[in-house]
Amino acid sequence: MKISVIGTGYVGLVVGTGLADSGNDVICVDQVRKKIKALKKNKIPIYEPGLDELVKRNKEEGRLLFSSNLNEAVKESKLIFFAVGTPSNTDGSVDLSSIYKVAEEIGDAMEDDYKIIVNKSTVPVGTAKKVREIIKMRTSAPFDVVSNPEFLKEGNAVEDFMKPHRIIIGTDNPDVARLMKELYEPFVRTGNPIIIMGIESAEMTKYACNLMLATRISLMNEIANLCEKVGADVKEVRKGMGTDPRIGSKFIFPGVGYGGSCLPKDVRAFVNIGKEQKFNMHITRAVDTVNEIQKKTIFKKIKSHFVNLKNKKVAIWGLAFKPKTDDIREAPSVVTINLLLNEGVKVYVYDPEAMDNAKKIFKDKITYGKTPYDCLVGVDALAILTEWNEFRNPDFERIGKLMRNRVIFDGRNIYNLNRLREFGFEYYGIGRS
Ligand SMILES: NC(=O)c1ccc[n+]([C@@H]2O[C@H](COP(=O)([O-])OP(=O)(O)OC[C@H]3O[C@@H](n4cnc5c(N)ncnc54)[C@H](O)[C@@H]3O)[C@@H](O)[C@H]2O)c1
């Protein structure tokens, strides 16, 4: 099939490349010319395991093109995917300006032939309808609009897209449902379902899934915080909970709060969608509040340990909102670093992939290590904010010798507290009294 994907970010690039890899002819479009220029030279603007080889192969085999010309890409394609950003406005509502702009551009580019417009961006219920109206005002050509939310996870995006647990297709046209099933069949050969539903239900499903995941994290963080007060260890509690098949062991790891470009904004959007319907989203609101508090938890522990933080030196391992990505959007690290800087702390950081993104935010306000150990010379404390594998089993003897004070704030509970005590460290975890 001839496909264009508008928006070549974390989602669009993976989707476009994945669709090319199953034999389709794909044009990935982005308004940022620099990005397209780099991609044409095989330079991938994001860190995503396995993506660079896949892009290179599909480009070399002529199935994957990159372009800044949306008009031409639309003319060439039968299926046009949207994967542009839908960030939060300051009031928590969703900024749909990119979606509407692309809809206008698609409408203007359409000639007489039939097109299917597929929305992959996360959008409030009713957006597909609005997109349909915008396009209809600009063209008399036939078209359908489909909601096809994306469930990939950064850090595992290629695998998630190539082997999805399920595909959700929101459409009211059985012919479109058939064609979309054909498109996705190569990805579900092991029998995972392609679920056809109404457009509104598909739009709702994406938010509902993210809300469920965020709720598990915030609830677990609340449980962890209470564990600290009552003398329980949340690691033990979590094991006890996770073995119950009704609960399951996934997404119940307490930590420093969820971040990234999806959960925070989608939870806020859900609250706002409720507000528009004059429906109070009690649980959703609480999930967001608990998370905002949790992002400050490591700072609060550092502050209460040292009391006066002026001129203290703190090293931070892990800036990305989770391992295997370079994404620091809404990351707890950003909140923690800002709070530390406000107290006059000198901050030293290391992350395997997210340093360039951190430099764009913090510039020379913090010091960047070339290795994790670089950051530790003479510091008063080390805080772990992302559970990258390379932080799991470090050389504690060396760490202790480099640091001025042996204090570790483990925001991801990756260390064995008894082992750390053997090395003479003071240890603060999450939910471990
Ligand atoms: N990142 C994730 O893990 C993830 C997972 C599932 C769903 N989503 C959703 O997918 C959507 C995209 O997310 P993302 O993380 O890929 O965003 P992103 O910010 O990484 O990428 C969006 C891209 O769209 C481009 N763009 C914006 N307006 C454009 C226009 N008018 N014409 C052409 N290109 C344009 C931007 O330049 C950017 O490259 C969002 O709605 C997000 O909620 C994201």
The ligand as an SDF file (V2000), in Angstrom:
LIG
                    3D

 44 48  0  0  0  0  0  0  0  0999 V2000
    5.9100    8.8500   22.5850 N   0  0  0  0  0  0  0  0  0  0  0  0
    5.1880    7.7880   22.9180 C   0  0  0  0  0  0  0  0  0  0  0  0
    5.6420    6.8720   23.6070 O   0  0  0  0  0  0  0  0  0  0  0  0
    3.7600    7.6710   22.4310 C   0  0  0  0  0  0  0  0  0  0  0  0
    3.1080    6.4240   22.5010 C   0  0  0  0  0  0  0  0  0  0  0  0
    1.8070    6.3270   22.0330 C   0  0  0  0  0  0  0  0  0  0  0  0
    1.1480    7.4480   21.5460 C   0  0  0  0  0  0  0  0  0  0  0  0
    1.7920    8.6490   21.5220 N   0  0  0  0  0  0  0  0  0  0  0  0
    1.0860    9.8040   20.9570 C   0  0  0  0  0  0  0  0  0  0  0  0
    1.5250    9.9700   19.6130 O   0  0  0  0  0  0  0  0  0  0  0  0
    1.5750   11.3490   19.2800 C   0  0  0  0  0  0  0  0  0  0  0  0
    2.9760   11.7100   18.8210 C   0  0  0  0  0  0  0  0  0  0  0  0
    3.8560   11.5340   19.9110 O   0  0  0  0  0  0  0  0  0  0  0  0
    5.4480   11.5970   19.7410 P   0  0  0  0  0  0  0  0  0  0  0  0
    6.0230   11.2390   21.0590 O   0  0  0  0  0  0  0  0  0  0  0  0
    5.8510   10.8450   18.5240 O   0  0  0  0  0  0  0  0  0  0  0  0
    5.6260   13.1630   19.4770 O   0  0  0  0  0  0  0  0  0  0  0  0
    6.9440   13.9030   18.9710 P   0  0  0  0  0  0  0  0  0  0  0  0
    6.8620   15.2620   19.5240 O   0  0  0  0  0  0  0  0  0  0  0  0
    8.1470   13.0600   19.2330 O   0  0  0  0  0  0  0  0  0  0  0  0
    6.7600   13.9620   17.3880 O   0  0  0  0  0  0  0  0  0  0  0  0
    5.8010   14.7200   16.7370 C   0  0  0  0  0  0  0  0  0  0  0  0
    6.3730   15.1210   15.3780 C   0  0  0  0  0  0  0  0  0  0  0  0
    5.3560   15.7670   14.6250 O   0  0  0  0  0  0  0  0  0  0  0  0
    5.9540   16.8080   13.8900 C   0  0  0  0  0  0  0  0  0  0  0  0
    4.9170   17.7630   13.4810 N   0  0  0  0  0  0  0  0  0  0  0  0
    4.1650   18.5670   14.2720 C   0  0  0  0  0  0  0  0  0  0  0  0
    3.3270   19.2970   13.5190 N   0  0  0  0  0  0  0  0  0  0  0  0
    3.5440   18.9390   12.2430 C   0  0  0  0  0  0  0  0  0  0  0  0
    2.9970   19.3450   10.9970 C   0  0  0  0  0  0  0  0  0  0  0  0
    2.0480   20.2880   10.9390 N   0  0  0  0  0  0  0  0  0  0  0  0
    3.4530   18.7660    9.8670 N   0  0  0  0  0  0  0  0  0  0  0  0
    4.4180   17.8410    9.9110 C   0  0  0  0  0  0  0  0  0  0  0  0
    4.9920   17.4050   11.0660 N   0  0  0  0  0  0  0  0  0  0  0  0
    4.5560   17.9540   12.1990 C   0  0  0  0  0  0  0  0  0  0  0  0
    6.9790   17.3920   14.8580 C   0  0  0  0  0  0  0  0  0  0  0  0
    7.9580   18.1430   14.1850 O   0  0  0  0  0  0  0  0  0  0  0  0
    7.5370   16.1190   15.4970 C   0  0  0  0  0  0  0  0  0  0  0  0
    8.6540   15.6240   14.7900 O   0  0  0  0  0  0  0  0  0  0  0  0
    1.0950   12.0930   20.5260 C   0  0  0  0  0  0  0  0  0  0  0  0
   -0.2830   12.3210   20.4260 O   0  0  0  0  0  0  0  0  0  0  0  0
    1.3820   11.1140   21.6450 C   0  0  0  0  0  0  0  0  0  0  0  0
    0.5260   11.3070   22.7500 O   0  0  0  0  0  0  0  0  0  0  0  0
    3.0850    8.7850   21.9380 C   0  0  0  0  0  0  0  0  0  0  0  0
  1  2  1  0
  2  3  2  0
  2  4  1  0
  4  5  1  0
  4 44  2  0
  5  6  2  0
  6  7  1  0
  7  8  2  0
  8  9  1  0
  8 44  1  0
  9 10  1  0
  9 42  1  0
 10 11  1  0
 11 12  1  0
 11 40  1  0
 12 13  1  0
 13 14  1  0
 14 15  2  0
 14 16  1  0
 14 17  1  0
 17 18  1  0
 18 19  2  0
 18 20  1  0
 18 21  1  0
 21 22  1  0
 22 23  1  0
 23 24  1  0
 23 38  1  0
 24 25  1  0
 25 26  1  0
 25 36  1  0
 26 27  1  0
 26 35  1  0
 27 28  2  0
 28 29  1  0
 29 30  1  0
 29 35  2  0
 30 31  1  0
 30 32  2  0
 32 33  1  0
 33 34  2  0
 34 35  1  0
 36 37  1  0
 36 38  1  0
 38 39  1  0
 40 41  1  0
 40 42  1  0
 42 43  1  0
M  CHG  2   8   1  16  -1
M  END
$$$$
